[in-house]
Amino acid sequence: MDSVSRSLRMIPNVNECLHSFIESGDLDDVPLSRLKYCTRIYLEKTRQEILRGDHISSSDRTSIIDGLKAFVRRYHRPRLERVVNGTGVIVHTNLGRSLLPSSSTDALLLAGQNYTNLEFDLETGKRGSRYAHVEDLLCELTGAEAALVVNNNAAAVLLALETLAKNKEVVVSRGQLIEIGGSFRIPDIMKRSGALLVETGTTNRTRIEDYRGAVTNETALLLRVHCSNYRIIGFTSEVSGPELVQLGKSLAVPVMEDLGSGCFIDLSRFGLAKEPTVQETVASGMGIVTFSGDKLLGGPQAGLILGKRIYIEQIKKNPLNRAVRIDKFTLAALESILRLYLDETLAVREIPTLAMIASPEQSVRERAKACQQRLAAKMKDLCSVDVVQVDSRVGGGAMPEQNIPSWAVALRPAVMTIHQLEKSLRRSSVPVIGRVENDLFLLDMRTVRDDELALIVEGLLGTLVVAAGGEQKTYPGEK
Ligand SMILES: *Cc1c(COP(=O)(O)O)cnc(C)c1O
């Protein structure tokens, strides 16, 4: 008998595996149907590996069952996990964008565990509007006449275009035909909304006469799009929001601006470039303004639409609005965030996205030093640990080219490569995500909380001790 058939004969059947689970009792928390499902997947994978010849020939029944148990443990972990963000990118779309303050998580619990007056008017006892809970706040905070909230900013732009410009023309500068994160492209969104894109100006320069020249009887909207994730530099010119509003007024064409990030607070006092705030954009007379809830606003995923009542009322009545409406959790988190903005000092202190941007360089450096101290004692010669100056990023397509001076812990392991370290930390029981730069693994402390330092120490110890031949790493719940 050849070694392949010998190995194949080692594979236990599903019932044997299930019996083994019952005997050892260490997978008691996994439902039987899932045990069967995982066992079939794992045994088939093992069979394929043997047939390909890349399965260790010494594998016996016991080691296959042990491998299967570890597989079931991993498979049964919740898929959405917390991670430590050591990238220094504050609004990191792949890591969930903004973190919520505790007043928002309290509001989420309340809305999840209790019935609420979501669409019930407690004064009249009749049906109410879910948007009423935040519309007044949004108008109070921004000076807008009316407001609406949908699922995300992409939906906000789509809905506004579909309502106001279907089968009509929308004029956009060639310098603003942007793509965000692959799937959101202004020309594509425009096409889906039924609006006809009229490009004007050139990639690097668009003047007010370009807009004027592009307007016809069919023009429904002048659209301005914030260049969130890139910047045209050199010989450039762009028409400002207020200038475009003036032109719109003189031609009786509404003007819309997709702000992308949209911030209520002027962040230039924290060393970032001056960008018009939402309030300033509204005050400039813009007919419709849209932005995300989870970028610089620091709230839940949402698309906020503010502007003049005549346009917002039309958008509200669009049947598409029902398809992109927010749920009670978005509403609960958003209302609590907006309430914090009533007091700017409170907002900057309590809203994590703003607090991270505002955090003084010195306090980030102190956190880096504290992390280094904790690590240095434990790492000995497994890994060098230094504190270095780096640049954090706002992220989320907000403020390209904008760096915030920051401090990181820089690691160079002695017992593995930098890329092995990166991969291993990414797989620790609480994954730690950093970045590799100049052959160093960097953990930027601007996006790490003090209470996460212990997780970094734990992750590194697990990784490096195993690599140095120490004890075996275990998954949570594994014995
Ligand atoms: C981020 C962004 C969007 C998309 O917003 P989502 O909330 O992610 O849907 C649209 N336009 C601009 C300019 C953006 O920056």
The ligand as an SDF file (V2000), in Angstrom:
LIG
                    3D

 15 15  0  0  0  0  0  0  0  0999 V2000
  -16.7340   59.1290    1.8660 C   0  0  0  0  0  0  0  0  0  0  0  0
  -17.3580   59.8950    0.7900 C   0  0  0  0  0  0  0  0  0  0  0  0
  -18.5610   59.4520    0.2010 C   0  0  0  0  0  0  0  0  0  0  0  0
  -19.2090   58.1790    0.6170 C   0  0  0  0  0  0  0  0  0  0  0  0
  -19.6830   58.2800    1.9260 O   0  0  0  0  0  0  0  0  0  0  0  0
  -20.1880   56.9580    2.7060 P   0  0  0  0  0  0  0  0  0  0  0  0
  -20.7210   57.4910    3.9790 O   0  0  0  0  0  0  0  0  0  0  0  0
  -18.9790   56.1040    2.8680 O   0  0  0  0  0  0  0  0  0  0  0  0
  -21.2310   56.3100    1.8700 O   0  0  0  0  0  0  0  0  0  0  0  0
  -19.1110   60.2100   -0.8030 C   0  0  0  0  0  0  0  0  0  0  0  0
  -18.5290   61.3620   -1.2230 N   0  0  0  0  0  0  0  0  0  0  0  0
  -17.3700   61.8220   -0.6840 C   0  0  0  0  0  0  0  0  0  0  0  0
  -16.7830   63.0870   -1.2020 C   0  0  0  0  0  0  0  0  0  0  0  0
  -16.7500   61.1120    0.3440 C   0  0  0  0  0  0  0  0  0  0  0  0
  -15.6190   61.5390    0.8860 O   0  0  0  0  0  0  0  0  0  0  0  0
  1  2  1  0
  2  3  1  0
  2 14  2  0
  3  4  1  0
  3 10  2  0
  4  5  1  0
  5  6  1  0
  6  7  2  0
  6  8  1  0
  6  9  1  0
 10 11  1  0
 11 12  2  0
 12 13  1  0
 12 14  1  0
 14 15  1  0
M  END
$$$$
